[in-house]
């Protein structure tokens, strides 16, 4: 009978599962988050509680034997939406603890191949959003950006943008997972946001957006238009939140997503309804919050 380890979805939970495999001498067929667990026929379910001490021991051991790059790769893969990521992480950690430094570079090895493919996919997804994310200023001076990534990369994006926009307040909202990164003065937090409500765009933002779209249209050469090539370089799933791809300039209230409910997290003119601080990050030792907002 095969066994499935079920954990809470945090990186600490995943590392606790890795520790449990060593402690119990088991080889689970699946390691999955409880929110997406669907048992196989006849499969035994084992719920693994998150233990920060055990998770820290796995983290420290991996860094000591394999180097920080290997541990960071584990964090990147944990951001993947692939349901097989848990098993891929386990196989990689077991191999890396025997192989030592440089194990994460053995991308052709059968114990590393799936892991490396997931890491590459997450890094590529982050890279695309660094290019195609568009910020819009709303009343109150806050900048907001919406995204619909195919991996849980908002926490990865926050480090990059908060370092560069450290004098601006901004919010990056994940429309798929309903979480938001909120940055103030270069420090940031992640919050759960089942409801996301923003004030209307400022007049200046509407003018700039219209000018940017006109520039984008004017510099194009109609005779050399290649829609297929554009879709290859800039996939259509990014278009709906890109200023230059919208059919009309921004209108009053175009950012509204319905009324907020319950207790609201105030961020200038942006409210995140029923906000709950996410306790850690999928890519670090804190689920969605590698850094705190002071």
Rosetta blueprint (number, residue, H / E / L):
1 X L
2 X L
3 X E
4 X E
5 X E
6 X E
7 X E
8 X L
9 X L
10 X L
11 X H
12 X H
13 X H
14 X H
15 X H
16 X H
17 X H
18 X H
19 X H
20 X H
21 X H
22 X H
23 X H
24 X H
25 X L
26 X L
27 X L
28 X L
29 X L
30 X E
31 X E
32 X E
33 X E
34 X H
35 X H
36 X H
37 X L
38 X L
39 X L
40 X L
41 X L
42 X L
43 X L
44 X E
45 X E
46 X E
47 X E
48 X L
49 X L
50 X L
51 X L
52 X H
53 X H
54 X H
55 X H
56 X H
57 X H
58 X H
59 X H
60 X H
61 X H
62 X H
63 X H
64 X H
65 X H
66 X H
67 X L
68 X H
69 X H
70 X H
71 X H
72 X H
73 X H
74 X H
75 X H
76 X H
77 X H
78 X H
79 X L
80 X L
81 X L
82 X L
83 X L
84 X L
85 X H
86 X H
87 X H
88 X H
89 X H
90 X H
91 X H
92 X H
93 X H
94 X H
95 X H
96 X H
97 X H
98 X H
99 X H
100 X L
101 X L
102 X L
103 X H
104 X H
105 X H
106 X L
107 X L
108 X L
109 X L
110 X L
111 X L
112 X L
113 X H
114 X H
115 X H
116 X H
117 X H
118 X H
119 X H
120 X H
121 X H
122 X H
123 X H
124 X H
125 X H
126 X H
127 X H
128 X H
129 X H
130 X H
131 X H
132 X H
133 X L
134 X L
135 X L
136 X E
137 X E
138 X E
139 X L
140 X L
141 X L
142 X L
143 X E
144 X E
145 X E
146 X E
147 X E
148 X L
149 X L
150 X L
151 X L
152 X L
153 X L
154 X H
155 X H
156 X H
157 X H
158 X H
159 X H
160 X H
161 X H
162 X H
163 X H
164 X H
165 X L
166 X L
167 X L
168 X L
169 X L
170 X E
171 X E
172 X E
173 X E
174 X E
175 X L
176 X L
177 X L
178 X L
179 X E
180 X E
181 X E
182 X E
183 X E
184 X E
185 X L
186 X L
187 X E
188 X E
189 X E
190 X E
191 X E
192 X E
193 X L
194 X L
195 X E
196 X E
197 X E
198 X E
199 X L
200 X L
201 X E
202 X L
203 X H
204 X H
205 X H
206 X H
207 X H
208 X H
209 X H
210 X H
211 X H
212 X H
213 X H
214 X H
215 X H
216 X H
217 X H
218 X H
219 X H
220 X L
221 X L
222 X H
223 X H
224 X H
225 X L
226 X L
227 X H
228 X H
229 X H
230 X H
231 X H
232 X H
233 X H
234 X L
235 X L
236 X H
237 X H
238 X H
239 X H
240 X H
241 X H
242 X L
243 X H
244 X H
245 X H
246 X L
247 X L
248 X L
249 X L
250 X L
251 X L
252 X L
253 X L
254 X L
255 X L
256 X L
257 X L
258 X L
259 X L
260 X L
261 X L
262 X L
263 X L
264 X E
265 X E
266 X E
267 X E
268 X L
269 X L
270 X E
271 X E
272 X E
273 X E
274 X L
275 X L
276 X E
277 X E
278 X L
279 X L
280 X L
281 X L
282 X L
283 X L
284 X L
285 X L
286 X L
287 X L
288 X L
289 X L
290 X L
291 X L
292 X L
293 X L
294 X L
